[in-house]
Amino acid sequence: RKGTHFEVEYRITHRDGDIRYFWERGMPILGENGKSQYIDGTIFDITERKRAEAALQNSEMRLEALSAASFEAIFLSEKGVCLDQNQAAERIFGYTRAEAIGRQGTEWIVPEDHEQVKNNMVSGNEKPYEVTALKKNGGTFPCEIQARMTDYQGRPVRITALRDISDRRQAEEALRESNEKYKSLTNNLNVGVYRNSV
């Protein structure tokens, strides 16, 4: 009635009962009296696109739920720059998602370990290695890093998992001290000690 161009998206029920999505674009053609005589337009069936978008949204929601449940920090980066992080990363390091995006990956690592991290990024190393992590508040902790290259929206990106290994380091230190005590004890005994298999 207004004689203006329009775009509209709507659903219809197909005769087989299937719900289908359509997108329509049109322009009313006015007659000499200024009233619409007919409409020139195009209609597109966008059902498959809508279903793909819904599937992608569901997939992203599942991925977000899995990421939120993770006990380790997970980062998505491109050329060393953070594109995203999971909730565990925010909890462990103290940077909000907004603060994390755009930062260099080395900002989560103490300066003396920057070169090691950069070398692993450049070489594409996918084996785990250990460095010292740096929190937003300046605190540090020993961590293990493992990363993998993948495609994300047609771009090569790096997914990095970082786990706190403080408990493991403490257990290793306790075992080392125990071994040293045992060695010291056996070395200072005035009796012979041996092990014999039967």
Backbone as a printed PyTorch tensor [residue, N CA C, xyz], in Angstrom:
tensor([[[  0.8160,  -1.2160,   0.0000],
         [  0.0000,   0.0000,   0.0000],
         [  0.8460,   1.2610,   0.0000]],

        [[  2.0440,   1.2150,   0.6450],
         [  2.9020,   2.3880,   0.6970],
         [  3.7070,   2.5600,  -0.5900]],

        [[  3.7420,   1.5170,  -1.3760],
         [  4.4950,   1.5900,  -2.6260],
         [  5.9980,   1.5500,  -2.4230]],

        [[  6.4570,   0.9650,  -1.3150],
         [  7.8910,   0.9100,  -1.0290],
         [  8.4230,  -0.5120,  -1.1100]],

        [[  9.7220,  -0.6070,  -1.3750],
         [ 10.4150,  -1.8820,  -1.4390],
         [ 10.3070,  -2.5970,  -0.0810]],

        [[ 10.1910,  -3.9140,  -0.0860],
         [ 10.1020,  -4.6450,   1.1760],
         [ 10.8980,  -5.9440,   1.1070]],

        [[ 11.3210,  -6.3910,   2.2980],
         [ 11.9530,  -7.6970,   2.4720],
         [ 11.3140,  -8.3390,   3.6870]],

        [[ 10.9550,  -9.5980,   3.5680],
         [ 10.2800, -10.2610,   4.6700],
         [ 10.6730, -11.7450,   4.7010]],

        [[ 10.7530, -12.2760,   5.9270],
         [ 11.0530, -13.6950,   6.1240],
         [  9.8650, -14.3200,   6.8360]],

        [[  9.4500, -15.5000,   6.3970],
         [  8.2790, -16.1330,   7.0100],
         [  8.3320, -17.6460,   6.8320]],

        [[  7.4430, -18.3180,   7.5510],
         [  7.3500, -19.7800,   7.4660],
         [  6.0180, -20.1710,   6.8370]],

        [[  6.0340, -21.2980,   6.1680],
         [  4.7860, -21.8570,   5.6610],
         [  4.7420, -23.3460,   6.0150]],

        [[  3.5500, -23.8800,   6.0760],
         [  3.3970, -25.3190,   6.2630],
         [  3.1700, -25.9440,   4.8980]],

        [[  4.1240, -26.7770,   4.4790],
         [  4.0150, -27.4580,   3.1950],
         [  2.8640, -28.4570,   3.2550]],

        [[  2.3500, -28.8430,   2.1090],
         [  1.2160, -29.7680,   2.1190],
         [  1.5730, -31.1400,   2.6890]],

        [[  2.8930, -31.4530,   2.7450],
         [  3.2920, -32.7150,   3.3770],
         [  3.4770, -32.5590,   4.8870]],

        [[  3.1550, -31.3560,   5.4240],
         [  3.2430, -31.1170,   6.8560],
         [  4.5650, -30.5140,   7.3030]],

        [[  5.5430, -30.4460,   6.4110],
         [  6.8570, -29.9140,   6.7420],
         [  6.7870, -28.3890,   6.8600]],

        [[  7.4610, -27.8390,   7.8810],
         [  7.5550, -26.3820,   8.0240],
         [  8.7520, -25.9250,   7.2020]],

        [[  8.5220, -24.9520,   6.2970],
         [  9.5940, -24.4430,   5.4450],
         [  9.7240, -22.9320,   5.6320]],

        [[ 10.9620, -22.4530,   5.4450],
         [ 11.2720, -21.0310,   5.6290],
         [ 11.4660, -20.3660,   4.2710]],

        [[ 10.9210, -19.1510,   4.1380],
         [ 11.0640, -18.4020,   2.8920],
         [ 11.4900, -16.9690,   3.1820]],

        [[ 12.2230, -16.4220,   2.2330],
         [ 12.6120, -15.0110,   2.2890],
         [ 12.1260, -14.3840,   0.9930]],

        [[ 11.4000, -13.2570,   1.1220],
         [ 10.7970, -12.6180,  -0.0450],
         [ 11.2260, -11.1600,  -0.1230]],

        [[ 11.5350, -10.7390,  -1.3440],
         [ 11.9000,  -9.3490,  -1.5970],
         [ 11.0310,  -8.8630,  -2.7600]],

        [[ 10.4480,  -7.6760,  -2.6130],
         [  9.5740,  -7.2150,  -3.6760],
         [  9.4450,  -5.6950,  -3.7290]],

        [[  8.8410,  -5.2470,  -4.8110],
         [  8.6110,  -3.8090,  -5.0190],
         [  7.2480,  -3.6390,  -5.6740]],

        [[  6.3410,  -2.9210,  -5.0100],
         [  5.0400,  -2.6710,  -5.6320],
         [  5.1870,  -1.7630,  -6.8630]],

        [[  4.4510,  -2.0650,  -7.8920],
         [  4.4480,  -1.2370,  -9.1030],
         [  3.1500,  -0.4150,  -9.0890]],

        [[  3.3330,   0.8920,  -9.0930],
         [  2.1710,   1.7810,  -8.9780],
         [  1.6080,   2.1440, -10.3480]],

        [[  0.3000,   2.2880, -10.3730],
         [ -0.3700,   2.7160, -11.5960],
         [ -0.4580,   4.2300, -11.6660]],

        [[ -1.1310,   4.7380, -12.7160],
         [ -1.2590,   6.1910, -12.8870],
         [ -2.0280,   6.8430, -11.7480]],

        [[ -2.8910,   6.0470, -11.1290],
         [ -3.6960,   6.5900, -10.0230],
         [ -2.9380,   6.5830,  -8.6860]],

        [[ -1.6690,   6.1060,  -8.7160],
         [ -0.8520,   6.0750,  -7.5040],
         [ -1.0760,   4.8650,  -6.6300]],

        [[ -1.9310,   3.9550,  -7.0870],
         [ -2.1930,   2.7470,  -6.3040],
         [ -1.3920,   1.5730,  -6.8710]],

        [[ -1.0920,   0.6330,  -5.9760],
         [ -0.3320,  -0.5520,  -6.3930],
         [ -1.1380,  -1.3620,  -7.3990]],

        [[ -0.5090,  -1.6610,  -8.5280],
         [ -1.1600,  -2.4720,  -9.5460],
         [ -0.7530,  -3.9450,  -9.3910]],

        [[  0.5190,  -4.1450,  -9.1120],
         [  1.0230,  -5.5060,  -8.8870],
         [  2.3750,  -5.3930,  -8.1920]],

        [[  2.9620,  -6.5550,  -7.8520],
         [  4.2620,  -6.5870,  -7.1550],
         [  5.2490,  -7.3940,  -7.9840]],

        [[  6.4200,  -6.8140,  -8.2220],
         [  7.5450,  -7.5580,  -8.7890],
         [  8.3850,  -8.0450,  -7.6160]],

        [[  8.6210,  -9.3240,  -7.5600],
         [  9.3890,  -9.8120,  -6.4180],
         [ 10.0280, -11.1590,  -6.6700]],

        [[ 10.7910, -11.5810,  -5.6890],
         [ 11.4810, -12.8610,  -5.7280],
         [ 11.2890, -13.5490,  -4.3870]],

        [[ 11.0560, -14.8570,  -4.4340],
         [ 10.9090, -15.6460,  -3.2130],
         [ 11.9860, -16.7280,  -3.2100]],

        [[ 12.6990, -16.8380,  -2.0730],
         [ 13.7460, -17.8460,  -1.9350],
         [ 13.3760, -18.8250,  -0.8220]],

        [[ 13.5450, -20.1090,  -1.0900],
         [ 13.3740, -21.1390,  -0.0670],
         [ 14.6830, -21.1990,   0.7270]],

        [[ 14.6460, -20.7630,   1.9860],
         [ 15.8680, -20.7190,   2.8050],
         [ 15.8220, -21.7680,   3.9320]],

        [[ 15.0320, -22.8040,   3.7260],
         [ 14.8600, -23.8370,   4.7590],
         [ 16.1800, -24.4830,   5.1400]],

        [[ 16.9710, -24.8960,   4.1500],
         [ 18.2310, -25.5870,   4.4510],
         [ 19.1920, -24.6750,   5.2050]],

        [[ 19.2300, -23.3930,   4.8190],
         [ 20.0970, -22.4510,   5.5160],
         [ 19.6730, -22.3020,   6.9700]],

        [[ 18.3580, -22.2070,   7.1940],
         [ 17.8380, -22.0580,   8.5470],
         [ 18.1540, -23.2900,   9.3910]],

        [[ 18.0250, -24.4540,   8.7870],
         [ 18.3230, -25.6870,   9.5190],
         [ 19.8090, -25.7870,   9.8390]],

        [[ 20.6430, -25.3480,   8.8870],
         [ 22.0900, -25.3650,   9.1240],
         [ 22.4550, -24.3970,  10.2410]],

        [[ 21.8090, -23.2160,  10.2590],
         [ 22.0710, -22.2370,  11.3170],
         [ 21.6590, -22.7910,  12.6710]],

        [[ 20.5100, -23.4720,  12.7170],
         [ 20.0350, -24.0610,  13.9770],
         [ 20.9870, -25.1510,  14.4450]],

        [[ 21.4600, -25.9760,  13.4980],
         [ 22.3960, -27.0470,  13.8460],
         [ 23.7010, -26.4710,  14.3650]],

        [[ 24.1750, -25.3830,  13.7270],
         [ 25.4080, -24.7370,  14.1630],
         [ 25.2330, -24.1470,  15.5610]],

        [[ 24.0870, -23.5240,  15.8010],
         [ 23.8290, -22.9330,  17.1150],
         [ 23.8030, -24.0120,  18.1900]],

        [[ 23.1550, -25.1400,  17.8880],
         [ 23.1160, -26.2520,  18.8390],
         [ 24.5160, -26.7910,  19.0980]],

        [[ 25.3050, -26.8900,  18.0190],
         [ 26.6740, -27.3810,  18.1390],
         [ 27.5090, -26.4410,  19.0010]],

        [[ 27.3530, -25.1290,  18.7750],
         [ 28.0940, -24.1390,  19.5530],
         [ 27.6840, -24.1650,  21.0180]],

        [[ 26.3840, -24.4060,  21.2810],
         [ 25.9040, -24.4910,  22.6570],
         [ 26.4930, -25.7070,  23.3570]],

        [[ 26.5780, -26.8390,  22.6310],
         [ 27.1740, -28.0500,  23.2100],
         [ 28.6620, -27.8190,  23.4840]],

        [[ 29.3450, -27.1770,  22.5270],
         [ 30.7680, -26.8930,  22.6910],
         [ 30.9960, -25.9620,  23.8790]],

        [[ 30.1230, -24.9680,  24.0220],
         [ 30.2470, -24.0270,  25.1310],
         [ 30.0410, -24.7370,  26.4630]],

        [[ 29.0770, -25.6820,  26.4970],
         [ 28.8240, -26.4360,  27.7310],
         [ 30.0230, -27.3010,  28.0860]],

        [[ 30.6120, -27.9570,  27.0800],
         [ 31.7980, -28.7760,  27.3200],
         [ 32.9680, -27.9240,  27.7770]],

        [[ 33.1340, -26.7710,  27.1260],
         [ 34.2180, -25.8610,  27.4720],
         [ 34.0650, -25.3420,  28.8940]],

        [[ 32.8180, -25.0330,  29.2900],
         [ 32.5580, -24.5060,  30.6340],
         [ 32.8500, -25.5540,  31.6980]],

        [[ 32.6590, -26.8270,  31.3500],
         [ 32.8700, -27.9050,  32.3130],
         [ 34.3290, -28.3280,  32.4140]],

        [[ 35.1800, -27.8070,  31.5380],
         [ 36.5900, -28.2000,  31.5200],
         [ 37.3140, -27.6980,  32.7600]],

        [[ 38.2770, -28.5100,  33.2510],
         [ 39.0690, -28.1180,  34.4100],
         [ 40.3590, -27.4050,  33.9990]],

        [[ 40.6460, -27.3570,  32.7020],
         [ 41.8610, -26.7090,  32.2350],
         [ 41.5150, -25.4950,  31.3840]],

        [[ 42.4380, -24.5590,  31.3430],
         [ 42.2400, -23.3570,  30.5360],
         [ 42.4160, -23.7110,  29.0650]],

        [[ 41.4900, -23.2580,  28.2250],
         [ 41.5650, -23.5190,  26.7860],
         [ 41.4990, -22.1890,  26.0530]],

        [[ 42.4540, -22.0050,  25.1380],
         [ 42.5330, -20.7680,  24.3630],
         [ 42.4710, -21.0760,  22.8750]],

        [[ 41.8390, -20.1850,  22.1260],
         [ 41.8160, -20.2340,  20.6680],
         [ 42.6030, -19.0260,  20.1970]],

        [[ 43.6560, -19.2580,  19.3870],
         [ 44.4960, -18.1290,  18.9730],
         [ 44.8540, -18.2140,  17.4960]],

        [[ 45.1920, -17.0590,  16.9420],
         [ 45.6360, -16.9650,  15.5480],
         [ 46.8940, -16.1090,  15.5180]],

        [[ 47.9680, -16.7000,  15.0110],
         [ 49.2690, -16.0150,  14.9540],
         [ 49.6710, -15.4690,  16.3250]],

        [[ 49.3930, -16.2570,  17.3600],
         [ 49.8010, -15.8910,  18.7080],
         [ 48.8730, -14.9490,  19.4390]],

        [[ 47.7860, -14.5130,  18.7850],
         [ 46.8460, -13.5650,  19.4060],
         [ 45.5770, -14.3050,  19.8210]],

        [[ 45.1450, -14.0860,  21.0590],
         [ 43.9670, -14.7770,  21.5930],
         [ 42.6810, -14.3410,  20.8780]],

        [[ 41.9340, -15.3440,  20.3860],
         [ 40.6310, -15.0870,  19.7690],
         [ 39.5000, -15.3660,  20.7490]],

        [[ 39.7440, -16.3060,  21.6780],
         [ 38.7050, -16.6670,  22.6500],
         [ 39.3210, -17.5270,  23.7440]],

        [[ 38.5910, -17.6490,  24.8520],
         [ 39.0210, -18.5090,  25.9480],
         [ 37.7980, -19.1220,  26.6060]],

        [[ 37.9780, -20.2040,  27.3550],
         [ 36.8480, -20.7980,  28.0580],
         [ 36.7330, -20.2180,  29.4730]],

        [[ 35.6950, -20.6440,  30.1960],
         [ 35.4410, -20.0980,  31.5300],
         [ 36.5260, -20.5030,  32.5180]],

        [[ 37.0920, -21.6980,  32.3190],
         [ 38.1640, -22.1450,  33.2080],
         [ 39.3650, -21.2060,  33.1100]],

        [[ 39.6610, -20.7100,  31.9120],
         [ 40.7780, -19.7740,  31.7310],
         [ 40.5360, -18.4950,  32.5270]],

        [[ 39.3090, -18.0110,  32.5040],
         [ 38.9800, -16.8020,  33.2750],
         [ 39.1240, -17.0820,  34.7650]],

        [[ 38.6490, -18.2570,  35.1990],
         [ 38.7220, -18.6190,  36.6110],
         [ 40.1780, -18.7830,  37.0770]],

        [[ 41.0080, -19.4080,  36.2330],
         [ 42.3970, -19.6870,  36.6020],
         [ 43.2700, -18.4360,  36.5460]],

        [[ 43.1290, -17.6480,  35.4710],
         [ 44.0420, -16.5210,  35.2550],
         [ 43.4980, -15.1700,  35.6970]],

        [[ 42.1750, -15.0230,  35.7590],
         [ 41.6030, -13.7630,  36.2150],
         [ 41.2470, -12.7700,  35.1380]],

        [[ 41.5580, -13.0700,  33.8640],
         [ 41.1840, -12.1720,  32.7610],
         [ 39.7760, -12.5200,  32.2780]],

        [[ 38.9070, -11.5120,  32.1560],
         [ 37.5970, -11.7580,  31.5610],
         [ 37.7850, -12.0760,  30.0770]],

        [[ 36.7460, -12.5900,  29.4610],
         [ 36.8140, -12.9110,  28.0340],
         [ 37.1400, -11.6620,  27.2300]],

        [[ 36.5040, -10.5450,  27.5680],
         [ 36.7490,  -9.2860,  26.8500],
         [ 38.1910,  -8.8320,  27.0120]],

        [[ 38.7640,  -9.0380,  28.2010],
         [ 40.1590,  -8.6480,  28.4410],
         [ 41.1280,  -9.5690,  27.7150]],

        [[ 40.7550, -10.8410,  27.5940],
         [ 41.6570, -11.8340,  26.9970],
         [ 41.7690, -11.6940,  25.4810]],

        [[ 40.6460, -11.4360,  24.8230],
         [ 40.6420, -11.3730,  23.3610],
         [ 41.5390, -10.2250,  22.8720]],

        [[ 42.4550, -10.5530,  21.9610],
         [ 43.3690,  -9.5690,  21.4070],
         [ 44.7300,  -9.5460,  22.0750]],

        [[ 44.8790, -10.2450,  23.2030],
         [ 46.1730, -10.2880,  23.8840],
         [ 47.0940, -11.3260,  23.2420]],

        [[ 48.3910, -11.0950,  23.3530],
         [ 49.3770, -12.0710,  22.9140],
         [ 49.3400, -13.2650,  23.8620]],

        [[ 49.4630, -14.4830,  23.3130],
         [ 49.4240, -15.6940,  24.1310],
         [ 50.5010, -15.7400,  25.1920]],

        [[ 51.6140, -15.0820,  24.9440],
         [ 52.7200, -15.0980,  25.9050],
         [ 52.4150, -14.2840,  27.1700]],

        [[ 51.3360, -13.4900,  27.1650],
         [ 51.0120, -12.6850,  28.3410],
         [ 50.5310, -13.5290,  29.5100]],

        [[ 50.2270, -14.8120,  29.2560],
         [ 49.8130, -15.7290,  30.3150],
         [ 51.0030, -16.5220,  30.8590]],

        [[ 52.2130, -16.1730,  30.3950],
         [ 53.4310, -16.9140,  30.7380],
         [ 54.4730, -15.9350,  31.2860]],

        [[ 55.2970, -16.3940,  32.2520],
         [ 56.3450, -15.5130,  32.7960],
         [ 57.3360, -15.1600,  31.6830]],

        [[ 57.9120, -13.9400,  31.7200],
         [ 58.7940, -13.4770,  30.6410],
         [ 59.9410, -14.4270,  30.2960]],

        [[ 60.5380, -15.0670,  31.2990],
         [ 61.6770, -15.9410,  31.0060],
         [ 61.3070, -17.1840,  30.2020]],

        [[ 60.0030, -17.4940,  30.0940],
         [ 59.5570, -18.6450,  29.3010],
         [ 58.9400, -18.2460,  27.9580]],

        [[ 58.9170, -16.9350,  27.6470],
         [ 58.3160, -16.4550,  26.3980],
         [ 58.9430, -17.1070,  25.1710]],

        [[ 60.2570, -17.1780,  25.1420],
         [ 60.9520, -17.7040,  23.9620],
         [ 60.5670, -19.1570,  23.7090]],

        [[ 60.4760, -19.9440,  24.7840],
         [ 60.0980, -21.3500,  24.6440],
         [ 58.6930, -21.4850,  24.0560]],

        [[ 57.7670, -20.6690,  24.5540],
         [ 56.3830, -20.7150,  24.0560],
         [ 56.3270, -20.2880,  22.5910]],

        [[ 57.0310, -19.2090,  22.2420],
         [ 57.0520, -18.7320,  20.8490],
         [ 57.6010, -19.8010,  19.9160]],

        [[ 58.6800, -20.4600,  20.3250],
         [ 59.2830, -21.5140,  19.4980],
         [ 58.3080, -22.6610,  19.2670]],

        [[ 57.5510, -23.0190,  20.2930],
         [ 56.5620, -24.0950,  20.1450],
         [ 55.4170, -23.6830,  19.2430]],

        [[ 55.0330, -22.3980,  19.2960],
         [ 53.9730, -21.8880,  18.4110],
         [ 54.4320, -21.9240,  16.9530]],

        [[ 55.6380, -21.3850,  16.7100],
         [ 56.1590, -21.2860,  15.3440],
         [ 56.3890, -22.6610,  14.7330]],

        [[ 56.8890, -23.5930,  15.5330],
         [ 57.1930, -24.9340,  15.0190],
         [ 55.9430, -25.7970,  14.8710]],

        [[ 54.8220, -25.3510,  15.4820],
         [ 53.5920, -26.1440,  15.4210],
         [ 53.6390, -27.3620,  16.3240]],

        [[ 54.4840, -27.3160,  17.3530],
         [ 54.6220, -28.4480,  18.2750],
         [ 53.2810, -28.8310,  18.8920]],

        [[ 52.9720, -30.1400,  18.8870],
         [ 51.7320, -30.6140,  19.4790],
         [ 51.9810, -31.5020,  20.7050]],

        [[ 53.2520, -31.6230,  21.1090],
         [ 53.5770, -32.4130,  22.2940],
         [ 53.5190, -31.5220,  23.5330]],

        [[ 53.1460, -32.0960,  24.6930],
         [ 53.0810, -31.2800,  25.9120],
         [ 54.4600, -30.8210,  26.3770]],

        [[ 54.5140, -29.6450,  26.9500],
         [ 55.7470, -29.1190,  27.5360],
         [ 55.3770, -28.2620,  28.7570]],

        [[ 56.3560, -28.0110,  29.6080],
         [ 56.1000, -27.3210,  30.8660],
         [ 56.7540, -25.9450,  30.9150]],

        [[ 55.9980, -24.9670,  31.4410],
         [ 56.4880, -23.6110,  31.6510],
         [ 55.8590, -23.0860,  32.9420]],

        [[ 56.1490, -21.8490,  33.2740],
         [ 55.5230, -21.2180,  34.4460],
         [ 54.4880, -20.2080,  33.9710]],

        [[ 53.2520, -20.3850,  34.4490],
         [ 52.1470, -19.5160,  34.0420],
         [ 52.0940, -18.2720,  34.9180]],

        [[ 51.5270, -17.2000,  34.3480],
         [ 51.4390, -15.9060,  35.0320],
         [ 49.9790, -15.4490,  35.0770]],

        [[ 49.4540, -15.2490,  36.2780],
         [ 48.0790, -14.7840,  36.4440],
         [ 47.9940, -13.2620,  36.3100]],

        [[ 46.7840, -12.7650,  36.1680],
         [ 46.5620, -11.3290,  36.0600],
         [ 47.0530, -10.5980,  37.3110]],

        [[ 46.8780, -11.2320,  38.4880],
         [ 47.2830, -10.5990,  39.7450],
         [ 48.7730, -10.7510,  40.0390]],

        [[ 49.5410, -11.3380,  39.1020],
         [ 50.9780, -11.4960,  39.2830],
         [ 51.3980, -12.8280,  39.8500]],

        [[ 50.4430, -13.6340,  40.3150],
         [ 50.7600, -14.9550,  40.8450],
         [ 51.2330, -15.8890,  39.7400]],

        [[ 52.0340, -16.8730,  40.1150],
         [ 52.5500, -17.8390,  39.1340],
         [ 52.2820, -19.2560,  39.6070]],

        [[ 52.3230, -20.1850,  38.6720],
         [ 52.1920, -21.6070,  39.0010],
         [ 52.7770, -22.4260,  37.8570]],

        [[ 53.2680, -23.6320,  38.1560],
         [ 53.8050, -24.4810,  37.0930],
         [ 52.6570, -25.0340,  36.2510]],

        [[ 52.8440, -25.0740,  34.9500],
         [ 51.7680, -25.5600,  34.0930],
         [ 52.3100, -26.4050,  32.9460]],

        [[ 51.4170, -27.2000,  32.3930],
         [ 51.7340, -27.9910,  31.2050],
         [ 50.8790, -27.4640,  30.0620]],

        [[ 51.5070, -27.2560,  28.9290],
         [ 50.8060, -26.7390,  27.7470],
         [ 50.8100, -27.8000,  26.6560]],

        [[ 49.6630, -27.9520,  26.0150],
         [ 49.5770, -28.7960,  24.8210],
         [ 48.6640, -28.0970,  23.8250]],

        [[ 49.1040, -28.0270,  22.5790],
         [ 48.3470, -27.2770,  21.5730],
         [ 48.2250, -28.0710,  20.2840]],

        [[ 47.2700, -27.6610,  19.4640],
         [ 47.0380, -28.3270,  18.1840],
         [ 46.4940, -27.3120,  17.1870]],

        [[ 46.9370, -27.4170,  15.9440],
         [ 46.4220, -26.5540,  14.8790],
         [ 45.1350, -27.1580,  14.3170]],

        [[ 44.1940, -26.2780,  13.9470],
         [ 42.9430, -26.7290,  13.3370],
         [ 42.3910, -25.6060,  12.4700]],

        [[ 41.3600, -25.9010,  11.7000],
         [ 40.6930, -24.8850,  10.8760],
         [ 39.4880, -24.3520,  11.6290]],

        [[ 39.3340, -23.0480,  11.6400],
         [ 38.1900, -22.4080,  12.2770],
         [ 37.6910, -21.3130,  11.3480]],

        [[ 36.4810, -21.5080,  10.8360],
         [ 35.8900, -20.5560,   9.8840],
         [ 36.8310, -20.2970,   8.7160]],

        [[ 37.4840, -21.3730,   8.2410],
         [ 38.3540, -21.2930,   7.0770],
         [ 39.7280, -20.7170,   7.3500]],

        [[ 40.0770, -20.5250,   8.6330],
         [ 41.3870, -19.9700,   8.9830],
         [ 42.1430, -20.9490,   9.8640]],

        [[ 43.4730, -21.0290,   9.7060],
         [ 44.2550, -21.8990,  10.5880],
         [ 44.4210, -21.2500,  11.9600]],

        [[ 43.9580, -21.9290,  12.9940],
         [ 44.0670, -21.4060,  14.3530],
         [ 44.6960, -22.4700,  15.2590]],

        [[ 45.1160, -22.0450,  16.4170],
         [ 45.7620, -22.9470,  17.3810],
         [ 44.8850, -23.0590,  18.6310]],

        [[ 44.5450, -24.2760,  19.0030],
         [ 43.8090, -24.5310,  20.2360],
         [ 44.8280, -24.9790,  21.2760]],

        [[ 44.8840, -24.2520,  22.3810],
         [ 45.8810, -24.5200,  23.4160],
         [ 45.1940, -24.8490,  24.7320]],

        [[ 45.5800, -25.9810,  25.3180],
         [ 45.0960, -26.3740,  26.6430],
         [ 46.2280, -26.1650,  27.6370]],

        [[ 45.9080, -25.5310,  28.7440],
         [ 46.9140, -25.2400,  29.7610],
         [ 46.3980, -25.7450,  31.1010]],

        [[ 47.1470, -26.6600,  31.7250],
         [ 46.6960, -27.2240,  32.9970],
         [ 47.6860, -26.9290,  34.1220]],

        [[ 47.1530, -26.6540,  35.2920],
         [ 47.9510, -26.3930,  36.4860],
         [ 48.5110, -27.7310,  36.9870]],

        [[ 49.8420, -27.8190,  37.0970],
         [ 50.4690, -29.0740,  37.5460],
         [ 51.1300, -28.8970,  38.9100]],

        [[ 50.6220, -27.9570,  39.7020],
         [ 51.1820, -27.7210,  41.0350],
         [ 51.1350, -28.9830,  41.8840]],

        [[ 50.0030, -29.6910,  41.8840],
         [ 49.8660, -30.9140,  42.6880],
         [ 50.8690, -31.9700,  42.2410]],

        [[ 51.0310, -32.0930,  40.9190],
         [ 51.9740, -33.0790,  40.3960],
         [ 53.3990, -32.7420,  40.8140]],

        [[ 53.7610, -31.4410,  40.7290],
         [ 55.0970, -31.0070,  41.1360],
         [ 55.3230, -31.2890,  42.6290]],

        [[ 54.3090, -31.0370,  43.4570],
         [ 54.4300, -31.2840,  44.8870],
         [ 54.6270, -32.7710,  45.1740]],

        [[ 53.8710, -33.6090,  44.4240],
         [ 54.0150, -35.0620,  44.5990],
         [ 55.4060, -35.5190,  44.1750]],

        [[ 55.9120, -34.9520,  43.0630],
         [ 57.2580, -35.3040,  42.6000],
         [ 58.3190, -34.8820,  43.6150]],

        [[ 58.1400, -33.6850,  44.2160],
         [ 59.0830, -33.1890,  45.2090],
         [ 59.0500, -34.0590,  46.4650]],

        [[ 57.8290, -34.4520,  46.8830],
         [ 57.7010, -35.3200,  48.0570],
         [ 58.3680, -36.6710,  47.8020]],

        [[ 58.2090, -37.2120,  46.5900],
         [ 58.8440, -38.4820,  46.2420],
         [ 60.3600, -38.3440,  46.2280]],

        [[ 60.8660, -37.2280,  45.6920],
         [ 62.3170, -36.9970,  45.6530],
         [ 62.8910, -36.9180,  47.0650]],

        [[ 62.1790, -36.1820,  47.9500],
         [ 62.6440, -36.0700,  49.3310],
         [ 62.6180, -37.4170,  50.0350]],

        [[ 61.5780, -38.2040,  49.7700],
         [ 61.4730, -39.5300,  50.3600],
         [ 62.6260, -40.4210,  49.8980]],

        [[ 62.9440, -40.3640,  48.6040],
         [ 64.0500, -41.1700,  48.0610],
         [ 65.3870, -40.7520,  48.6700]],

        [[ 65.5530, -39.4190,  48.8490],
         [ 66.7980, -38.9300,  49.4370],
         [ 66.9390, -39.3680,  50.8890]],

        [[ 65.8190, -39.3440,  51.6340],
         [ 65.8460, -39.7940,  53.0250],
         [ 66.1760, -41.2830,  53.1010]],

        [[ 65.5610, -42.0540,  52.1920],
         [ 65.8040, -43.5010,  52.1690],
         [ 67.2700, -43.7780,  51.8350]],

        [[ 67.7960, -43.0460,  50.8630],
         [ 69.1950, -43.2300,  50.4560],
         [ 70.1330, -42.8500,  51.5950]],

        [[ 69.8250, -41.7360,  52.2670],
         [ 70.6470, -41.2860,  53.3820],
         [ 70.6080, -42.2950,  54.5190]],

        [[ 69.4380, -42.8420,  54.8000],
         [ 69.2710, -43.8190,  55.8580],
         [ 70.0800, -45.0760,  55.5770]],

        [[ 69.9430, -45.6040,  54.3590],
         [ 70.6480, -46.8480,  54.0170],
         [ 72.1520, -46.6440,  53.9480]],

        [[ 72.6010, -45.4610,  53.5550],
         [ 74.0400, -45.1880,  53.4780],
         [ 74.6870, -45.0860,  54.8540]],

        [[ 73.9080, -44.7310,  55.8810],
         [ 74.4550, -44.5370,  57.2190],
         [ 74.2270, -45.7200,  58.1590]],

        [[ 73.6520, -46.7900,  57.6390],
         [ 73.4510, -47.9790,  58.4640],
         [ 74.7540, -48.7500,  58.6090]],

        [[ 74.9490, -49.3880,  59.7760],
         [ 76.1270, -50.2180,  60.0010],
         [ 75.8460, -51.6830,  59.6970]],

        [[ 74.8380, -51.9180,  58.8900],
         [ 74.5060, -53.2960,  58.5010],
         [ 74.4100, -53.3490,  56.9840]],

        [[ 74.5180, -54.5410,  56.4610],
         [ 74.3740, -54.6970,  55.0140],
         [ 72.9180, -54.7430,  54.6150]],

        [[ 72.5850, -54.0790,  53.5170],
         [ 71.2330, -54.0820,  52.9860],
         [ 71.3010, -54.6140,  51.5550]],

        [[ 70.4180, -55.5610,  51.2480],
         [ 70.4230, -56.1090,  49.9030],
         [ 69.0070, -56.4410,  49.4700]],

        [[ 68.8630, -56.6560,  48.2030],
         [ 67.5780, -57.0970,  47.6360],
         [ 67.8640, -58.3440,  46.8430]],

        [[ 67.0700, -59.3770,  47.0680],
         [ 67.3010, -60.6660,  46.4200],
         [ 65.9900, -61.1630,  45.8350]],

        [[ 66.0100, -61.5540,  44.5880],
         [ 64.7830, -62.0990,  43.9820],
         [ 64.7290, -63.6060,  44.2260]],

        [[ 63.5270, -64.1200,  44.3980],
         [ 63.3590, -65.5630,  44.6470],
         [ 62.6080, -66.1930,  43.5030]]])
